[in-house]
Amino acid sequence: MNCGGGMRAFEALGETIASISEDGKIWRYPVTASGIAGVLLAISGFNTDMRPVDYSPNLNLGIAALLVLIALLIRLTVIYYPTKAFYYHKKDIPFEELALIKESITGGILALLVGIVYGIVILIVGGLMLFPAILAYYALSGTTRYVIAGLLGLPPAIFLMGIITMMIPAYIWTKDFGEGLGIIGTALDNAKEVFVFGAMMGAVIVGIGAAAGGLVFMTSLVARGFTGALLAGLIDGLITGLSNVISGVAGAAMYRKLRVWVEKERPVEVNPDWLASL
């Protein structure tokens, strides 16, 4: 098992920040589209995060459902777009944003279907990893159950976060369903790296989520009702879009670094016929 101290995790996050800074095409559409989706979800009334602005929509159920469907379709494209844009960026392949948006519609739908299968696998693997924590929770009582269950459950949960963040980006990067599943084995062989990566991504996602919640609350202090929902939905959507970009690009970057490392560690196979000719 490789114990590289987590250096590749830091390298992956650094590469993510550098790539996003260098190429606006990676983040412009996903962040903007997610902001629009956030607005649609907010005014439809289906986004419960809008409660602080005290908004009660007076919309026909069919119209509200249509707004939600459009928002979900937009968010599907955001699943695919950042990783593919990062792929083109790293491969120095020129691309047009509009063309990639169109590609991201079918790509996002396929990524969702693949993600459902990956999710089932992660439930099984995660259940096995978290079994000691689950057992401790039900076997103990009082405050002790929470402390022991937390101590047993937090490390595998962080490790699983690292795996989950890489699975769909690995599939999008290679267009190979098996690559996403193969991440599990690669992660087990590079446990420390993946643990550090999972901790970093968890901190980033939680931090961004907290920022979104705080800004939505601040919005509720200055605007209520429909206007408040518009502003809060836009803010929530923009920050969610940024989180998706960082997660997708970082997952792909970490996958690339682990794959390169595995290739380096793989023993060189010598052709016996070549040896015989010496």
Residue pairs with C-beta under 8 A, 6 or more apart in sequence:
1 188
1 189
1 190
1 191
2 189
2 190
2 192
2 193
2 261
2 265
3 191
3 192
4 190
4 192
4 193
4 261
5 192
5 196
6 192
6 193
6 195
6 196
6 197
7 193
8 190
8 193
8 197
8 254
8 257
8 258
8 261
9 162
9 193
9 194
9 196
9 197
9 200
9 254
10 196
10 200
11 253
11 257
12 197
12 250
12 253
12 254
12 256
12 257
13 197
13 200
13 204
13 250
13 253
15 253
16 246
16 249
16 250
16 253
19 26
19 86
19 89
19 90
19 249
19 253
20 26
20 27
20 245
20 246
20 249
22 89
23 85
23 89
25 85
25 89
25 95
25 97
25 100
26 82
26 85
26 86
26 89
26 245
26 249
27 82
27 241
27 242
27 245
28 97
29 81
29 97
29 100
29 101
30 78
30 81
30 82
30 241
30 244
30 245
31 238
31 241
31 242
31 245
32 238
32 241
33 74
33 75
33 77
33 78
33 81
33 241
34 74
34 75
34 78
34 237
34 238
34 240
34 241
34 242
34 244
35 234
35 237
35 238
35 241
36 71
36 74
36 237
37 70
37 71
37 72
37 74
37 75
37 78
37 237
38 47
38 71
38 233
38 234
38 235
38 236
38 237
38 238
38 240
39 230
39 233
39 234
39 237
40 67
40 68
40 70
40 71
40 74
40 233
41 47
41 67
41 68
41 71
41 233
41 237
42 50
42 55
42 229
42 230
42 232
42 233
42 234
42 236
43 55
43 57
43 59
43 67
43 226
43 229
43 230
43 233
44 57
44 59
44 64
44 65
44 67
44 68
44 71
45 55
45 56
45 57
45 59
45 64
46 64
46 68
47 233
47 236
49 213
49 216
49 232
49 236
50 216
50 228
50 229
50 232
50 233
52 216
52 217
52 219
52 220
52 232
53 216
53 219
53 220
53 223
53 224
53 225
53 228
53 229
53 231
53 232
54 220
54 224
54 225
54 228
55 224
55 225
55 226
55 228
55 229
57 64
57 229
59 67
73 105
76 104
76 105
76 108
76 109
76 111
76 112
77 101
77 104
77 105
77 107
77 108
78 104
78 108
78 241
78 244
79 108
79 111
79 112
79 115
79 168
79 244
79 248
80 103
80 104
80 107
80 108
80 111
80 172
81 100
81 101
81 104
81 107
81 108
82 244
82 245
82 248
82 249
83 168
83 169
83 172
83 173
83 248
83 249
83 251
83 252
84 100
84 103
84 104
84 107
84 172
85 95
85 100
86 248
86 249
86 252
86 253
87 93
87 172
87 173
87 252
88 94
88 95
88 100
90 256
107 172
111 168
111 171
111 172
114 168
114 171
114 177
114 180
115 167
115 168
117 177
118 167
118 168
118 171
118 180
118 181
121 181
121 184
122 160
122 163
122 164
122 167
125 160
125 163
125 184
126 156
126 160
127 134
129 156
129 159
129 160
130 153
130 156
130 157
132 152
132 153
133 148
133 149
133 150
133 152
133 153
133 156
134 149
134 153
136 145
136 148
136 149
136 152
137 145
137 146
137 148
137 149
138 145
139 145
140 148
140 149
155 195
158 195
158 198
158 199
158 202
159 187
159 191
159 194
159 195
159 198
160 198
161 198
161 199
161 201
161 202
162 187
162 194
162 195
162 196
162 197
162 198
162 199
162 201
162 254
163 183
163 184
163 187
163 194
163 198
165 197
165 198
165 201
165 247
165 250
165 251
165 254
166 180
166 183
166 187
166 197
166 251
166 252
166 254
166 255
166 258
167 180
167 181
167 183
167 251
168 180
168 248
168 251
169 248
169 249
169 251
169 252
169 255
170 179
170 180
170 182
170 183
170 251
170 252
170 255
171 177
171 179
171 180
172 248
172 252
173 179
173 252
173 255
173 256
179 255
183 255
183 258
186 258
186 259
186 262
187 194
187 258
189 262
190 258
190 261
190 262
193 258
194 254
194 258
197 250
197 254
201 247
201 250
201 251
204 243
204 246
204 247
204 250
205 243
205 247
208 239
208 242
208 243
208 246
209 243
211 239
212 235
212 236
212 239
212 240
215 232
215 235
215 236
215 239
216 232
216 235
216 236
219 228
219 231
219 232
219 235
220 228
220 232
223 231
223 232
